Amino acid sequence: MEQETLIEVKEEGQTLVLMDGRELSVDPRDRTTAMLWLPTTLLEISHRDVDPIFNLRVKVSGTNEEIRASWR
């Protein structure tokens, strides 16, 4: 698991931009959740083997709020 700070939610929740410049594509089922996340939110990113496309679990640190995503 790695921790990274969110700096922007783009394209109506389709893309998350992290402080280090990397981007995540958000699973369409989770876009409404991602749209509510604010810049400077600390995210916990971990690998999951359940889905071949959206193989990352992105969780707001310290909460149970999470989405599925993949590296862009």
Backbone as JSON Lines, residues from 0, in Angstrom:
{"i":0,"aa":"M","n":[0.85,-1.19,0.0],"ca":[0.0,0.0,0.0],"c":[0.89,1.24,0.0]}
{"i":1,"aa":"E","n":[0.45,2.21,-0.75],"ca":[1.14,3.51,-0.74],"c":[0.15,4.61,-0.41]}
{"i":2,"aa":"Q","n":[0.66,5.7,0.1],"ca":[-0.19,6.85,0.4],"c":[0.23,8.0,-0.51]}
{"i":3,"aa":"E","n":[-0.77,8.69,-1.02],"ca":[-0.51,9.82,-1.91],"c":[-1.61,10.84,-1.73]}
{"i":4,"aa":"T","n":[-1.29,12.1,-1.97],"ca":[-2.25,13.19,-1.82],"c":[-2.93,13.49,-3.15]}
{"i":5,"aa":"L","n":[-4.24,13.61,-3.1],"ca":[-5.04,13.97,-4.26],"c":[-4.9,15.47,-4.5]}
{"i":6,"aa":"I","n":[-4.7,15.86,-5.77],"ca":[-4.67,17.3,-6.05],"c":[-5.81,17.76,-6.94]}
{"i":7,"aa":"E","n":[-6.42,16.81,-7.7],"ca":[-7.52,17.23,-8.58],"c":[-8.38,16.03,-8.98]}
{"i":8,"aa":"V","n":[-9.67,16.29,-9.09],"ca":[-10.61,15.33,-9.66],"c":[-11.06,15.94,-10.99]}
{"i":9,"aa":"K","n":[-10.8,15.22,-12.1],"ca":[-11.09,15.76,-13.43],"c":[-12.18,14.95,-14.12]}
{"i":10,"aa":"E","n":[-12.71,15.54,-15.18],"ca":[-13.62,14.87,-16.11],"c":[-14.8,14.21,-15.4]}
{"i":11,"aa":"E","n":[-15.45,14.97,-14.54],"ca":[-16.63,14.5,-13.81],"c":[-16.38,13.2,-13.05]}
{"i":12,"aa":"G","n":[-15.22,13.15,-12.41],"ca":[-14.9,11.99,-11.58],"c":[-14.24,10.84,-12.3]}
{"i":13,"aa":"Q","n":[-13.93,10.99,-13.58],"ca":[-13.3,9.92,-14.34],"c":[-11.82,9.76,-14.02]}
{"i":14,"aa":"T","n":[-11.17,10.86,-13.62],"ca":[-9.73,10.85,-13.41],"c":[-9.36,11.52,-12.1]}
{"i":15,"aa":"L","n":[-8.45,10.88,-11.36],"ca":[-7.88,11.48,-10.15],"c":[-6.43,11.82,-10.45]}
{"i":16,"aa":"V","n":[-6.01,13.02,-10.11],"ca":[-4.63,13.44,-10.3],"c":[-3.96,13.5,-8.92]}
{"i":17,"aa":"L","n":[-2.82,12.83,-8.81],"ca":[-2.11,12.78,-7.54],"c":[-1.01,13.83,-7.5]}
{"i":18,"aa":"M","n":[-0.54,14.13,-6.31],"ca":[0.47,15.17,-6.12],"c":[1.75,14.89,-6.91]}
{"i":19,"aa":"D","n":[2.09,13.61,-7.09],"ca":[3.32,13.28,-7.82],"c":[3.13,13.29,-9.34]}
{"i":20,"aa":"G","n":[1.92,13.68,-9.81],"ca":[1.65,13.81,-11.23],"c":[1.0,12.6,-11.88]}
{"i":21,"aa":"R","n":[0.99,11.47,-11.2],"ca":[0.34,10.29,-11.76],"c":[-1.18,10.47,-11.76]}
{"i":22,"aa":"E","n":[-1.83,9.72,-12.66],"ca":[-3.29,9.8,-12.77],"c":[-3.9,8.42,-12.64]}
{"i":23,"aa":"L","n":[-5.09,8.39,-12.09],"ca":[-5.87,7.16,-11.94],"c":[-7.16,7.29,-12.73]}
{"i":24,"aa":"S","n":[-7.53,6.22,-13.43],"ca":[-8.84,6.14,-14.08],"c":[-9.79,5.48,-13.1]}
{"i":25,"aa":"V","n":[-10.92,6.11,-12.86],"ca":[-11.89,5.64,-11.88],"c":[-12.9,4.72,-12.55]}
{"i":26,"aa":"D","n":[-13.22,3.62,-11.88],"ca":[-14.26,2.71,-12.34],"c":[-15.55,3.52,-12.5]}
{"i":27,"aa":"P","n":[-16.26,3.39,-13.64],"ca":[-17.49,4.17,-13.85],"c":[-18.52,4.02,-12.72]}
{"i":28,"aa":"R","n":[-18.53,2.87,-12.06],"ca":[-19.48,2.67,-10.95],"c":[-19.14,3.52,-9.73]}
{"i":29,"aa":"D","n":[-17.92,4.06,-9.67],"ca":[-17.47,4.8,-8.49],"c":[-17.27,6.29,-8.75]}
{"i":30,"aa":"R","n":[-17.61,6.77,-9.92],"ca":[-17.35,8.17,-10.26],"c":[-18.1,9.15,-9.36]}
{"i":31,"aa":"T","n":[-19.32,8.84,-8.98],"ca":[-20.05,9.78,-8.12],"c":[-19.37,9.92,-6.77]}
{"i":32,"aa":"T","n":[-18.76,8.87,-6.27],"ca":[-18.01,8.95,-5.0],"c":[-16.75,9.79,-5.19]}
{"i":33,"aa":"A","n":[-16.0,9.52,-6.26],"ca":[-14.75,10.24,-6.52],"c":[-14.98,11.73,-6.71]}
{"i":34,"aa":"M","n":[-16.11,12.11,-7.3],"ca":[-16.39,13.53,-7.54],"c":[-16.49,14.32,-6.24]}
{"i":35,"aa":"L","n":[-16.79,13.66,-5.14],"ca":[-16.94,14.34,-3.85],"c":[-15.63,14.54,-3.11]}
{"i":36,"aa":"W","n":[-14.56,13.88,-3.57],"ca":[-13.28,13.98,-2.88],"c":[-12.63,15.34,-3.15]}
{"i":37,"aa":"L","n":[-12.03,15.9,-2.14],"ca":[-11.44,17.23,-2.22],"c":[-9.92,17.18,-2.39]}
{"i":38,"aa":"P","n":[-9.35,18.18,-3.05],"ca":[-7.89,18.27,-3.1],"c":[-7.31,18.26,-1.69]}
{"i":39,"aa":"T","n":[-6.13,17.74,-1.57],"ca":[-5.37,17.53,-0.33],"c":[-5.84,16.33,0.48]}
{"i":40,"aa":"T","n":[-6.82,15.57,-0.04],"ca":[-7.25,14.34,0.63],"c":[-6.12,13.32,0.52]}
{"i":41,"aa":"L","n":[-5.79,12.68,1.64],"ca":[-4.77,11.64,1.65],"c":[-5.42,10.31,1.25]}
{"i":42,"aa":"L","n":[-4.87,9.69,0.21],"ca":[-5.43,8.44,-0.31],"c":[-4.48,7.28,-0.04]}
{"i":43,"aa":"E","n":[-5.05,6.12,0.23],"ca":[-4.29,4.88,0.36],"c":[-4.57,4.05,-0.89]}
{"i":44,"aa":"I","n":[-3.53,3.7,-1.62],"ca":[-3.67,2.98,-2.88],"c":[-3.04,1.6,-2.73]}
{"i":45,"aa":"S","n":[-3.82,0.57,-3.03],"ca":[-3.3,-0.8,-2.94],"c":[-3.8,-1.63,-4.12]}
{"i":46,"aa":"H","n":[-3.05,-2.67,-4.42],"ca":[-3.38,-3.55,-5.54],"c":[-4.45,-4.55,-5.11]}
{"i":47,"aa":"R","n":[-5.35,-4.87,-6.04],"ca":[-6.35,-5.92,-5.8],"c":[-6.43,-6.77,-7.05]}
{"i":48,"aa":"D","n":[-6.54,-8.07,-6.88],"ca":[-6.52,-9.01,-8.0],"c":[-7.91,-9.37,-8.52]}
{"i":49,"aa":"V","n":[-8.95,-8.81,-7.95],"ca":[-10.32,-9.21,-8.27],"c":[-10.73,-8.79,-9.68]}
{"i":50,"aa":"D","n":[-10.34,-7.63,-10.13],"ca":[-10.77,-7.08,-11.41],"c":[-9.54,-6.87,-12.3]}
{"i":51,"aa":"P","n":[-9.52,-7.41,-13.53],"ca":[-8.35,-7.25,-14.38],"c":[-8.14,-5.83,-14.9]}
{"i":52,"aa":"I","n":[-9.19,-5.03,-14.94],"ca":[-9.05,-3.65,-15.45],"c":[-8.87,-2.66,-14.31]}
{"i":53,"aa":"F","n":[-9.8,-2.62,-13.39],"ca":[-9.72,-1.69,-12.26],"c":[-9.13,-2.44,-11.08]}
{"i":54,"aa":"N","n":[-7.79,-2.62,-11.15],"ca":[-7.09,-3.49,-10.21],"c":[-6.49,-2.77,-9.01]}
{"i":55,"aa":"L","n":[-6.95,-1.55,-8.76],"ca":[-6.48,-0.81,-7.59],"c":[-7.64,-0.48,-6.67]}
{"i":56,"aa":"R","n":[-7.37,-0.5,-5.39],"ca":[-8.32,-0.05,-4.38],"c":[-7.79,1.29,-3.89]}
{"i":57,"aa":"V","n":[-8.61,2.33,-4.0],"ca":[-8.22,3.67,-3.57],"c":[-9.15,4.06,-2.43]}
{"i":58,"aa":"K","n":[-8.56,4.28,-1.26],"ca":[-9.34,4.53,-0.05],"c":[-8.93,5.86,0.56]}
{"i":59,"aa":"V","n":[-9.91,6.61,1.05],"ca":[-9.6,7.83,1.78],"c":[-9.02,7.41,3.12]}
{"i":60,"aa":"S","n":[-7.84,7.87,3.42],"ca":[-7.14,7.47,4.64],"c":[-7.99,7.75,5.88]}
{"i":61,"aa":"G","n":[-8.08,6.75,6.74],"ca":[-8.8,6.91,8.0],"c":[-10.3,6.72,7.9]}
{"i":62,"aa":"T","n":[-10.8,6.33,6.73],"ca":[-12.25,6.1,6.55],"c":[-12.47,4.76,5.86]}
{"i":63,"aa":"N","n":[-13.73,4.41,5.68],"ca":[-14.09,3.22,4.92],"c":[-14.47,3.55,3.48]}
{"i":64,"aa":"E","n":[-14.34,4.81,3.1],"ca":[-14.75,5.26,1.76],"c":[-13.68,4.85,0.74]}
{"i":65,"aa":"E","n":[-14.08,4.05,-0.25],"ca":[-13.11,3.59,-1.24],"c":[-13.76,3.42,-2.61]}
{"i":66,"aa":"I","n":[-12.88,3.42,-3.61],"ca":[-13.29,3.21,-5.0],"c":[-12.34,2.23,-5.67]}
{"i":67,"aa":"R","n":[-12.72,1.8,-6.88],"ca":[-11.87,0.97,-7.72],"c":[-11.31,1.85,-8.82]}
{"i":68,"aa":"A","n":[-10.03,1.61,-9.18],"ca":[-9.37,2.43,-10.21],"c":[-8.24,1.66,-10.87]}
{"i":69,"aa":"S","n":[-7.63,2.29,-11.87],"ca":[-6.44,1.74,-12.51],"c":[-5.52,2.91,-12.85]}
{"i":70,"aa":"W","n":[-4.22,2.6,-13.05],"ca":[-3.28,3.65,-13.45],"c":[-3.59,4.06,-14.87]}
{"i":71,"aa":"R","n":[-3.45,5.32,-15.12],"ca":[-3.73,5.87,-16.44],"c":[-2.47,5.89,-17.27]}
